[in-house]
Amino acid sequence: MKNDILSEYYRPLLERNNFLPIPCPEKFSPAGQCWKIEPEVGGGYYWVYGKQDLYDIKIHDFFFHEDFELDMEIPECISILRYDSISGEELSPYRRLSAGDIQTIVGGNYRYRALIHKRIPVHSVGIEILPAYYEDFLKKQYPDDYFNLPAAFQSVDQATDFPAMSKLLFEVENYRGSGMAASLFFDAKVTEAISLVVDAWKKQSQKRERPLSAEDAEGLQNVTSYIADHYAFDIPLERLANIACMSESKLKSCFKRQFGCSVTQYIQGRRMSQAEHLLIDTDFTMGQIAQMIGYTTSSRFAELFKKSTGILPIEYRRIARSNH
């Protein structure tokens, strides 16, 4: 008998973390199963549709009253997701969780640790594919064309320009069918998601380069250390290139390979992290915070903050400071 991902993994995981099973609200497809977080811990829902030991689809729509540290073993899988709203960090390795980007996780060989900030909505939709699908089923279906699918998924991690995948996840999130129709729909969307990733991987195949040298890695470390101390100032790319002992074009290429984002995106992430602290722990105005983190206008700050977290800074402050 095939393992059921819901009963074997998600049900005990959710119940350990104060989620209780409930009938599916109308906002979700009745084909899946739903849990509601206990009111003492937070609010909202966790919805999952699972297909035996092949794949599952998850929608997160909840918040915690207090900062929540997640520490869990992820089963062997490959997953792809998009956050519409989030405030927090993955801890090992460290990176800021951002709304809007396509993110991937390859499980099975490490503990996943993350810090989710209190009261800010966690809203995401994702597809998780299990080994029985990508190692057994796909290999049998495409024996002459199969390759390292986990590596392909890793190649699109933190993608900021993947509209086809964003559209697919939006369609999955908003589907309300049930029964055989739902099963066929979700099967098709999982297949389509894999197809999109494979296509993106193949388009990148001619661009792959050798790993960074120790000298280049050290140069990038010097660059990120400089950014950490000067993120609120205008930082010319020429200066960072000099710090890294690289040309500007090489710096942009190496930085993207090492950190999965551009220099500009990295600086913006550092600024947004500081903005979250200032919004919660100080009474500075939006204009003052904008200037403190490096923006000349509050409107530009608000635009980028919403892109990063999914909500405007004034709303972030209101939610983060609200009582239970």
Secondary structure as UniProt FT lines:
FT   HELIX           6..10
FT   HELIX           11..16
FT   TURN            17..18
FT   STRAND          19..22
FT   TURN            26..27
FT   TURN            30..31
FT   STRAND          33..37
FT   TURN            39..41
FT   STRAND          42..51
FT   TURN            52..54
FT   STRAND          55..64
FT   STRAND          68..73
FT   STRAND          78..85
FT   STRAND          88..91
FT   TURN            92..93
FT   STRAND          94..97
FT   STRAND          102..106
FT   STRAND          111..116
FT   TURN            118..119
FT   STRAND          122..129
FT   HELIX           132..137
FT   HELIX           138..141
FT   TURN            143..145
FT   HELIX           149..154
FT   TURN            155..158
FT   HELIX           163..173
FT   HELIX           179..204
FT   HELIX           205..207
FT   HELIX           214..230
FT   TURN            231..232
FT   HELIX           237..244
FT   HELIX           248..259
FT   HELIX           263..281
FT   HELIX           286..293
FT   HELIX           298..309
FT   HELIX           313..321
//
